Each structure stands twice: as C-alpha cells, then as structure tokens.
C-alpha cells in the first residue's frame, strides 16, 4: 500500500476513489479508514512542504525589497511598496495552503 499511495496522490485521487482502489485490491473494509487517515496525513504533509516554499520565497522577496530600499539614495515607491506587497501576497498564499 505504501508504494501506491504516493502514486494515487500524484494522480489527484480523492478519498472515495482511493477507497474504491483499496476495495479492488482486496483490503479488508475495517482497515480502510485507518489507511485513509494515513493517506490524508501524506496529502497534508505534501501541502505543508509546498506552502513552506511559498512562505520562504515571499520572505526573501520582502528582504530583498528592504535591502534595495535601504541602499538606494532615492526612495523608489515601486521597490518599496510593490515588491513588499508582492512578497506579502506570496506569504499569504503559503499560509492559505497550510491552513486552508
């Protein structure tokens, strides 16, 4: 089961489709809810990993914006407000993937 679970997640199967696949493989009905819990944990783990990349990229963009603004003799509103806002939006996309 552990070999095919990542394949099912990569295909984007939901829990009802995975349950049908498990029944077709001859898995006992009493074991299926526990297996579905483990697959849900794997799915959540994958979402958290990708969300952390979004949060890291957004934080890096905010840092770059801050450094450019502090090093510049003239304040450039596009760098100050544009890149920072974009970084914050990317951070919130990552937070949405974790908590949404």
C-alpha positions as CSV (number, residue, x, y, z in Angstrom):
1,X,0.0,0.0,0.0
2,X,2.9,2.4,0.8
3,X,4.2,2.0,-2.8
4,X,1.0,3.0,-4.5
5,X,-0.2,5.7,-2.1
6,X,2.2,8.4,-3.5
7,X,1.1,7.4,-7.0
8,X,-2.6,7.9,-6.0
9,X,-1.8,11.3,-4.5
10,X,0.1,12.3,-7.6
11,X,-2.9,11.4,-9.8
12,X,-5.0,13.6,-7.6
13,X,-7.5,10.9,-6.4
14,X,-9.8,11.8,-3.7
15,X,-10.7,9.6,-0.7
16,X,-13.7,7.9,-2.4
17,X,-11.6,6.9,-5.4
18,X,-8.8,5.7,-3.1
19,X,-11.3,3.7,-1.1
20,X,-12.6,2.0,-4.3
21,X,-9.0,1.2,-5.3
22,X,-8.3,-0.3,-1.9
23,X,-11.5,-2.5,-2.2
24,X,-10.4,-3.6,-5.6
25,X,-7.0,-4.7,-4.2
26,X,-8.9,-6.8,-1.6
27,X,-8.1,-4.8,1.5
28,X,-10.4,-5.5,4.5
29,X,-13.2,-3.0,5.0
30,X,-12.2,-2.5,8.6
31,X,-8.6,-1.4,7.7
32,X,-9.7,1.2,5.1
33,X,-10.5,4.1,7.4
34,X,-7.0,3.8,9.1
35,X,-5.4,3.7,5.7
36,X,-7.4,6.8,4.5
37,X,-6.2,8.7,7.6
38,X,-2.6,7.9,6.7
39,X,-3.1,9.0,3.1
40,X,-4.7,12.2,4.4
41,X,-1.6,12.8,6.5
42,X,0.6,12.3,3.5
43,X,-1.5,14.7,1.5
44,X,-1.3,17.4,4.2
45,X,2.4,16.9,4.5
46,X,2.9,17.5,0.8
47,X,0.8,20.7,1.1
48,X,2.8,21.9,4.0
49,X,6.0,21.4,2.2
50,X,4.9,23.4,-0.9
51,X,3.5,26.1,1.4
52,X,6.8,26.5,3.2
53,X,8.5,27.2,-0.1
54,X,5.9,29.9,-0.8
55,X,6.5,31.4,2.6
56,X,10.3,31.3,2.1
57,X,10.1,32.9,-1.3
58,X,7.8,35.7,0.0
59,X,10.0,36.4,2.9
60,X,13.1,36.5,0.7
61,X,11.3,39.0,-1.6
62,X,10.5,41.2,1.3
63,X,14.1,41.1,2.5
64,X,15.4,42.0,-1.0
65,X,12.9,44.9,-1.2
66,X,14.1,46.1,2.2
67,X,17.8,45.9,1.3
68,X,17.3,47.7,-2.0
69,X,15.3,50.4,-0.3
70,X,17.9,51.0,2.4
71,X,20.8,51.0,-0.1
72,X,19.1,53.4,-2.5
73,X,19.8,57.1,-2.2
74,X,16.4,57.9,-3.6
75,X,13.3,56.1,-2.4
76,X,11.7,54.2,-5.2
77,X,8.0,53.6,-4.4
78,X,7.8,50.6,-6.8
79,X,10.5,48.7,-5.0
80,X,9.4,49.8,-1.5
81,X,5.6,49.1,-1.9
82,X,5.5,46.9,-5.0
83,X,8.0,44.2,-4.1
84,X,7.0,44.2,-0.4
85,X,3.3,43.8,-1.3
86,X,4.1,41.0,-3.7
87,X,6.2,39.3,-1.0
88,X,3.3,39.6,1.5
89,X,0.8,38.2,-1.0
90,X,3.1,35.2,-1.7
91,X,3.5,34.6,2.1
92,X,-0.3,34.6,2.5
93,X,-0.6,32.1,-0.4
94,X,1.7,29.8,1.6
95,X,-0.3,30.4,4.8
96,X,-3.5,29.6,2.9
97,X,-2.1,26.3,1.6
98,X,-1.2,25.4,5.2
99,X,-4.4,26.4,7.0
100,X,-6.9,26.5,4.1
